[in-house]
Amino acid sequence: MKVKADPIKIEIPKTDSKLFAYTRWDAVPTVAAGCHLALFFALYYLFPRVSLWVMIPLGLLYAFCINANINGISHNFIHNPYFRSPLLNRLFSVLESVACCFSQTYYDVVHMQHHKGNSDKQDDDGETIDWISIYRHGHDDEAENVWSYTFLSFFRDNPAAISRELKKRGETEVRWGNLELAAFIVILATMAIIGSDGTVLNWRFIAFFLPMMYLGHCFSYLNGYYRHFGGNPDEPAAWGVSSYGKVYNWIFFNNGYHAEHHFRPKCHWTRSHDLFVQIQGLQRRVGTRVLSQPHMLGFLDPNLPTKSRPIGHQPAEDIAPATPA
């Protein structure tokens, strides 16, 4: 008699908290988001008061926080909103929009499109379902060069396409998306008009801040590139590429479990390792790739696939290990 395999079971966290929807652990990314926003305003306050030698490290820290926030806090919030209250979720979305310098609602649209395509390759018309696919601007059925993807993707968003998709969700979503954009723009414009020391036309701060903001988003795209480079767009368990470093996953709230995430996007970030344990056998069979480095440092991984290597034929050291490091 043939024995039927056990289905994959994803435990949904449950809590009696009146504040948090899934688990009190979501207080950690919530507080981290508040700290990121505080750093944003601290840059503005400190700029006329401390030397550039202090501001540059703080600016680089802010850029790194944009990356960590987008790929950890903001990303997990899309799939499993933290709060029971819809209003609190909306307000947190505004907070994230200001801290990360974008609209969280617009990001939601782009990210859901990413999951529809899962970094798919170009079709016969040269299009991809996933707007941020690493193959979208590539050639000869290969991924785009990592550095052009990293530094050009910031300028490639199509606001019209995002707006069209957002309108399908209803006017309420459109209004909130526009409110989030307006909140960030008004705050940044105010900072440009007057400095924290009363300086009129605070152009020096803006000249300092905008490159740091851009760099933060570049870090995020670099992270995203190696979350899919060497993955298999045709195999659900290998759509993503994982990285299991503990410190990395603490900072990024388990976003390193990226193959697992694409396989089951609704799995709560606190259950990522549990999902890994269930599917590691499947991952080995389909050749799910694992980086030895955090995704943002993927270019340092000694086992990166070459462009000519067929997907799904990685050497043993490249595929999912029995346990995360």
Secondary structure as UniProt FT lines:
FT   HELIX           24..26
FT   HELIX           27..46
FT   TURN            47..49
FT   HELIX           52..68
FT   HELIX           69..74
FT   HELIX           75..79
FT   HELIX           86..100
FT   HELIX           104..117
FT   TURN            124..125
FT   TURN            131..132
FT   TURN            134..137
FT   TURN            140..141
FT   HELIX           146..152
FT   HELIX           153..155
FT   HELIX           159..167
FT   TURN            168..169
FT   HELIX           171..193
FT   TURN            196..197
FT   HELIX           203..226
FT   TURN            227..230
FT   TURN            233..234
FT   HELIX           236..238
FT   STRAND          242..243
FT   HELIX           246..251
FT   TURN            252..256
FT   HELIX           258..263
FT   TURN            265..266
FT   HELIX           269..271
FT   HELIX           272..286
FT   STRAND          289..291
FT   HELIX           295..300
FT   TURN            302..303
FT   TURN            307..308
FT   TURN            311..312
FT   HELIX           316..318
//
